[in-house]
Amino acid sequence: MNSHDDSKYKVKKSDAEWRAQLDPMQFEVARHAATERAFSGKYWDEWADGKYHCVGCGTPLFKSETKFDAGCGWPSYSKAINSEVVERIVDKAHGMVRVEVRCNNCGSHLGHVFPDGPEPTGERFCINSAAIDFAPK
């Protein structure tokens, strides 16, 4: 994972505990900030009503009514459930400057937020399917 202090999160688990809980792709994405291939995740084309929860701790992160088709191949949302559930961190890896988003409860990497989303927020939360679980209404 990008170097950060895991001790500041409420949910604290060892690598072994995370590996036991998550499948290999979830582990690489959520704990090591990997990215799944575009159009490969299970939720990029999911349009049912419900909520998307953190795969690491179950915190509700996004509602289906804020999901939109950005054409990028990853689930995209115009806003989080509230401003407290996601943490924003400047990510300067790979020769780019982006804003990484993590679960504010357990520190799991979710994806990135970009300033090219729809109104009223103008934001696009580009999230890995491997970092979230969908709970239908």
Contacts in CASP RR format, 6 or more apart in sequence:
PFRMAT RR
TARGET T0000
AUTHOR 0000-0000-0000
METHOD contacts of the structure
MODEL  1
MNSHDDSKYKVKKSDAEWRAQLDPMQFEVARHAATERAFSGKYWDEWADG
KYHCVGCGTPLFKSETKFDAGCGWPSYSKAINSEVVERIVDKAHGMVRVE
VRCNNCGSHLGHVFPDGPEPTGERFCINSAAIDFAPK
1 31 0 8 1.000
1 32 0 8 1.000
1 33 0 8 1.000
1 109 0 8 1.000
2 33 0 8 1.000
2 89 0 8 1.000
2 91 0 8 1.000
2 93 0 8 1.000
2 100 0 8 1.000
2 109 0 8 1.000
4 89 0 8 1.000
4 107 0 8 1.000
6 12 0 8 1.000
6 107 0 8 1.000
9 103 0 8 1.000
9 104 0 8 1.000
9 105 0 8 1.000
9 106 0 8 1.000
9 107 0 8 1.000
10 105 0 8 1.000
10 106 0 8 1.000
11 56 0 8 1.000
11 57 0 8 1.000
11 105 0 8 1.000
11 106 0 8 1.000
11 107 0 8 1.000
13 21 0 8 1.000
13 106 0 8 1.000
15 31 0 8 1.000
18 27 0 8 1.000
18 30 0 8 1.000
18 31 0 8 1.000
18 56 0 8 1.000
19 27 0 8 1.000
21 56 0 8 1.000
22 30 0 8 1.000
22 31 0 8 1.000
22 55 0 8 1.000
22 56 0 8 1.000
23 130 0 8 1.000
25 34 0 8 1.000
25 36 0 8 1.000
25 130 0 8 1.000
26 55 0 8 1.000
26 56 0 8 1.000
26 130 0 8 1.000
26 131 0 8 1.000
28 34 0 8 1.000
28 130 0 8 1.000
29 35 0 8 1.000
29 36 0 8 1.000
29 109 0 8 1.000
29 128 0 8 1.000
29 130 0 8 1.000
29 131 0 8 1.000
30 55 0 8 1.000
30 56 0 8 1.000
30 108 0 8 1.000
30 109 0 8 1.000
30 110 0 8 1.000
30 130 0 8 1.000
30 131 0 8 1.000
31 108 0 8 1.000
31 109 0 8 1.000
32 109 0 8 1.000
33 100 0 8 1.000
33 109 0 8 1.000
33 111 0 8 1.000
34 109 0 8 1.000
35 111 0 8 1.000
35 128 0 8 1.000
36 74 0 8 1.000
36 128 0 8 1.000
36 129 0 8 1.000
36 130 0 8 1.000
38 44 0 8 1.000
38 72 0 8 1.000
38 73 0 8 1.000
38 74 0 8 1.000
39 73 0 8 1.000
40 129 0 8 1.000
41 74 0 8 1.000
41 128 0 8 1.000
41 129 0 8 1.000
41 130 0 8 1.000
42 129 0 8 1.000
43 52 0 8 1.000
43 75 0 8 1.000
43 129 0 8 1.000
43 132 0 8 1.000
43 134 0 8 1.000
44 73 0 8 1.000
44 74 0 8 1.000
44 75 0 8 1.000
44 129 0 8 1.000
46 67 0 8 1.000
46 75 0 8 1.000
46 134 0 8 1.000
47 64 0 8 1.000
47 67 0 8 1.000
48 64 0 8 1.000
48 134 0 8 1.000
48 136 0 8 1.000
48 137 0 8 1.000
49 64 0 8 1.000
49 65 0 8 1.000
49 136 0 8 1.000
49 137 0 8 1.000
50 63 0 8 1.000
50 64 0 8 1.000
50 134 0 8 1.000
50 135 0 8 1.000
50 136 0 8 1.000
50 137 0 8 1.000
51 60 0 8 1.000
51 61 0 8 1.000
51 62 0 8 1.000
51 63 0 8 1.000
51 64 0 8 1.000
51 81 0 8 1.000
51 134 0 8 1.000
51 135 0 8 1.000
51 137 0 8 1.000
52 60 0 8 1.000
52 61 0 8 1.000
52 62 0 8 1.000
52 63 0 8 1.000
52 64 0 8 1.000
52 67 0 8 1.000
52 75 0 8 1.000
52 77 0 8 1.000
52 127 0 8 1.000
52 132 0 8 1.000
52 133 0 8 1.000
52 134 0 8 1.000
52 135 0 8 1.000
53 59 0 8 1.000
53 60 0 8 1.000
53 61 0 8 1.000
53 132 0 8 1.000
53 133 0 8 1.000
53 134 0 8 1.000
53 135 0 8 1.000
54 61 0 8 1.000
54 103 0 8 1.000
54 105 0 8 1.000
54 106 0 8 1.000
54 108 0 8 1.000
54 110 0 8 1.000
54 131 0 8 1.000
54 132 0 8 1.000
54 133 0 8 1.000
55 108 0 8 1.000
55 130 0 8 1.000
55 131 0 8 1.000
55 132 0 8 1.000
55 133 0 8 1.000
56 103 0 8 1.000
56 106 0 8 1.000
56 108 0 8 1.000
57 103 0 8 1.000
57 105 0 8 1.000
57 106 0 8 1.000
57 108 0 8 1.000
58 105 0 8 1.000
58 133 0 8 1.000
59 85 0 8 1.000
59 103 0 8 1.000
59 104 0 8 1.000
59 105 0 8 1.000
59 106 0 8 1.000
60 81 0 8 1.000
60 85 0 8 1.000
60 135 0 8 1.000
61 80 0 8 1.000
61 81 0 8 1.000
61 85 0 8 1.000
61 86 0 8 1.000
61 103 0 8 1.000
61 110 0 8 1.000
61 127 0 8 1.000
61 132 0 8 1.000
62 75 0 8 1.000
62 77 0 8 1.000
62 79 0 8 1.000
62 80 0 8 1.000
62 81 0 8 1.000
62 125 0 8 1.000
62 127 0 8 1.000
62 132 0 8 1.000
63 77 0 8 1.000
63 81 0 8 1.000
64 137 0 8 1.000
66 77 0 8 1.000
66 78 0 8 1.000
66 79 0 8 1.000
67 75 0 8 1.000
67 76 0 8 1.000
67 77 0 8 1.000
68 76 0 8 1.000
68 77 0 8 1.000
68 78 0 8 1.000
68 117 0 8 1.000
68 118 0 8 1.000
69 76 0 8 1.000
70 76 0 8 1.000
70 117 0 8 1.000
70 124 0 8 1.000
70 126 0 8 1.000
72 126 0 8 1.000
74 111 0 8 1.000
74 126 0 8 1.000
74 127 0 8 1.000
74 128 0 8 1.000
74 129 0 8 1.000
75 126 0 8 1.000
75 127 0 8 1.000
75 128 0 8 1.000
75 129 0 8 1.000
75 132 0 8 1.000
76 117 0 8 1.000
76 124 0 8 1.000
76 125 0 8 1.000
76 126 0 8 1.000
76 127 0 8 1.000
77 124 0 8 1.000
77 125 0 8 1.000
77 127 0 8 1.000
78 117 0 8 1.000
78 118 0 8 1.000
78 120 0 8 1.000
78 121 0 8 1.000
78 122 0 8 1.000
78 123 0 8 1.000
78 124 0 8 1.000
78 125 0 8 1.000
79 121 0 8 1.000
79 123 0 8 1.000
79 125 0 8 1.000
80 86 0 8 1.000
80 101 0 8 1.000
80 125 0 8 1.000
84 104 0 8 1.000
85 103 0 8 1.000
85 104 0 8 1.000
85 105 0 8 1.000
86 101 0 8 1.000
86 102 0 8 1.000
86 103 0 8 1.000
86 104 0 8 1.000
86 110 0 8 1.000
86 113 0 8 1.000
86 125 0 8 1.000
87 101 0 8 1.000
87 102 0 8 1.000
87 103 0 8 1.000
87 104 0 8 1.000
87 107 0 8 1.000
88 99 0 8 1.000
88 100 0 8 1.000
88 101 0 8 1.000
88 113 0 8 1.000
89 99 0 8 1.000
89 100 0 8 1.000
89 101 0 8 1.000
89 102 0 8 1.000
90 97 0 8 1.000
90 98 0 8 1.000
90 99 0 8 1.000
90 100 0 8 1.000
91 97 0 8 1.000
91 98 0 8 1.000
91 99 0 8 1.000
91 100 0 8 1.000
91 112 0 8 1.000
98 112 0 8 1.000
98 114 0 8 1.000
99 112 0 8 1.000
99 113 0 8 1.000
99 114 0 8 1.000
100 109 0 8 1.000
100 111 0 8 1.000
100 112 0 8 1.000
101 109 0 8 1.000
101 110 0 8 1.000
101 111 0 8 1.000
101 112 0 8 1.000
101 113 0 8 1.000
101 125 0 8 1.000
101 127 0 8 1.000
102 108 0 8 1.000
102 109 0 8 1.000
102 110 0 8 1.000
103 110 0 8 1.000
103 131 0 8 1.000
108 131 0 8 1.000
109 128 0 8 1.000
109 131 0 8 1.000
110 125 0 8 1.000
110 127 0 8 1.000
110 128 0 8 1.000
110 131 0 8 1.000
110 132 0 8 1.000
111 125 0 8 1.000
111 126 0 8 1.000
111 127 0 8 1.000
111 128 0 8 1.000
111 131 0 8 1.000
112 125 0 8 1.000
112 126 0 8 1.000
113 123 0 8 1.000
113 124 0 8 1.000
113 125 0 8 1.000
113 126 0 8 1.000
114 123 0 8 1.000
114 124 0 8 1.000
114 126 0 8 1.000
115 122 0 8 1.000
115 123 0 8 1.000
115 124 0 8 1.000
116 122 0 8 1.000
116 124 0 8 1.000
117 123 0 8 1.000
117 124 0 8 1.000
118 124 0 8 1.000
END
